[in-house]
Amino acid sequence: MKTRIIQLIGIFLLAFLLHLQGVKAASDGNTEELEVKNVIEYAIDAMYNKGDIELIKTHYHPDYELLLLVEGNKLYKMSLNERIQHVKEGQQNQSYPPKEHVSIKFEFVDVAHSTATVKFDYFRAGRQTCIDIMTLYKFEEGWRIVSQTTHHVQD
């Protein structure tokens, strides 16, 4: 009888420990998702609301590429250096950062080990102008954006 009770206690203890491990794993996943969201929000703010070159460089990987579908089924590719140059030129002619505030609304965030895919709606002055999909890798220094595909919303 004592053996049976000890076995039952052991089973309940093991089940409880496994449950705690599952809760920790789920919360770790939420932590990664939150980190990815923060990187995206800070990157968008740095790029579009502040025009802060150094902050931009911390959130985007140097090999980042923006892809846009243009007429004739062609892709236009823009590197991070080209985007930064665009910001610098806008700052010189005082058109950057834009006067209208940019914000985003997340549609989904999918984190799988050291990769993440994020889809969000992009708003300028409260009006949706784009739908973006970004991919990120988790490097030694943390999450960084490596690519972006953009669809411009028609009025």
C-alpha positions, 0 to 999 in steps of 0.5 A, spaced: 500 500 500 505 504 501 509 503 495 502 504 491 501 511 495 509 513 493 508 511 486 502 516 485 505 521 489 511 520 484 506 521 478 503 527 480 510 530 482 512 528 475 506 531 472 506 537 476 514 538 474 512 537 466 506 542 467 511 547 469 516 546 464 510 547 459 508 553 462 515 556 462 516 554 454 510 557 453 512 564 456 519 563 453 515 563 446 511 569 448 518 573 450 521 572 443 514 574 440 514 580 444 522 582 443 520 581 435 515 586 436 519 591 439 524 590 434 519 592 429 516 598 432 523 601 434 525 600 427 519 603 424 519 609 429 527 610 427 526 609 420 519 613 419 518 618 425 525 620 427 530 618 421 535 616 426 540 613 422 544 610 428 538 607 431 536 604 424 542 600 423 541 597 430 535 594 428 536 592 420 541 587 418 547 590 414 544 585 408 537 587 409 533 588 402 526 591 401 523 588 395 517 591 391 513 589 386 513 594 380 510 594 373 511 588 368 512 583 374 519 586 376 522 586 383 525 592 385 530 591 390 533 596 395 538 595 400 539 598 407 544 603 405 540 605 399 534 606 404 539 610 409 541 614 403 534 616 402 533 618 409 539 623 409 537 626 402 530 627 405 533 630 412 538 635 407 531 638 404 527 638 410 522 633 408 524 627 412 522 625 417 515 626 414 510 630 418 505 625 418 506 620 424 507 613 422 504 607 426 503 599 425 498 594 427 500 587 427 497 582 424 501 576 426 508 574 429 511 567 428 517 565 431 520 559 430 527 558 433 532 563 430 527 566 425 521 570 425 516 572 420 511 578 421 505 581 418 503 588 419 499 594 417 502 600 416 499 607 417 501 614 415 497 619 419 491 614 421 490 612 414 493 605 411 498 605 406 501 599 406 501 591 408 508 589 410 511 582 411 518 582 415 523 576 416 528 577 422 533 572 424 536 572 431 543 574 431 548 574 437 546 581 439 539 580 438 533 580 433 534 584 426 530 585 420 533 581 414 528 582 409 521 586 407 516 585 402 511 591 401 504 591 398 502 599 397 494 599 399 490 603 393 485 608 395 
